[in-house]
Amino acid sequence: QVQLVESGGGLVPAGGSLRLSCAASGRTFSTYSMAWFRQAPGKEREFVSVISWSGGTTYYRDSVKGRFTISRDNAKNTVYLQMNNLKPDDTAVYLCAADLGRRPIPARVASLYAYWGQGTQVTVTS
């Protein structure tokens, strides 16, 4: 069983920054791929970013490339999402997810993630 707890969300003006954190339970955190997804009201959950279990591979959705950075600290069982130059379209609940499958390429599809946090709200005002 893996438990995930997100933090760091908030209300920021456009152009601002936030750093989200996701703390994970479990002694084998270093073997999980970790991802961030987001869901805005009335919209489907969408992939934001993923980092492989080793940290050596990362992917981002096109709209956040160059603005968001995903990272992980396996010693702290924590994954981060640094979000810079935020835009109103980034407003959503951000959820972290864990994939224990040790895939050669980290997954970008929500259905492949077995464990999810409760989410943290990010609101960007124009």
Backbone hydrogen bonds, N-H to C=O, Kabsch-Sander energy under -0.5 kcal/mol:
donor,donor_aa,acceptor,acceptor_aa,energy
5,V,23,A,-2.1
7,S,21,S,-2.1
10,G,121,Q,-0.8
12,V,10,G,-0.5
12,V,123,T,-2.7
14,A,125,T,-2.4
15,G,86,L,-3.1
16,G,13,P,-2.2
18,L,83,M,-2.1
20,L,81,L,-2.7
21,S,7,S,-2.7
22,C,79,V,-2.0
23,A,5,V,-2.6
24,A,77,N,-3.0
25,S,3,Q,-2.2
29,F,26,G,-0.8
31,T,28,T,-2.4
32,Y,29,F,-2.1
33,S,99,D,-2.3
34,M,51,I,-2.2
35,A,97,A,-2.5
36,W,49,S,-3.1
37,F,95,L,-2.9
38,R,46,E,-2.3
39,Q,93,V,-2.2
43,K,40,A,-2.3
46,E,38,R,-3.0
48,V,36,W,-2.4
49,S,36,W,-1.8
50,V,59,Y,-1.9
51,I,34,M,-2.7
52,S,57,T,-2.6
55,G,52,S,-0.9
59,Y,50,V,-1.8
61,R,48,V,-2.3
64,V,61,R,-1.7
65,K,61,R,-0.8
65,K,62,D,-0.8
67,R,64,V,-2.3
68,F,64,V,-2.3
69,T,82,Q,-2.3
71,S,80,Y,-1.7
73,D,78,T,-3.0
76,K,73,D,-1.1
78,T,73,D,-1.8
79,V,22,C,-2.0
80,Y,71,S,-3.0
81,L,20,L,-2.2
82,Q,69,T,-3.0
83,M,18,L,-3.3
83,M,81,L,-0.6
84,N,67,R,-2.2
84,N,82,Q,-0.6
85,N,15,G,-0.6
86,L,16,G,-2.5
90,D,87,K,-2.4
91,T,88,P,-1.8
92,A,122,V,-2.0
93,V,39,Q,-2.5
94,Y,92,A,-0.6
94,Y,120,T,-3.0
95,L,37,F,-2.6
97,A,35,A,-2.2
98,A,115,Y,-2.1
99,D,33,S,-2.6
100,L,98,A,-0.5
112,L,109,V,-1.7
113,Y,110,A,-2.0
114,A,98,A,-0.9
114,A,112,L,-0.6
115,Y,98,A,-1.5
117,G,96,C,-2.1
120,T,94,Y,-2.0
122,V,92,A,-2.7
123,T,10,G,-2.8
125,T,12,V,-2.5
125,T,123,T,-0.5
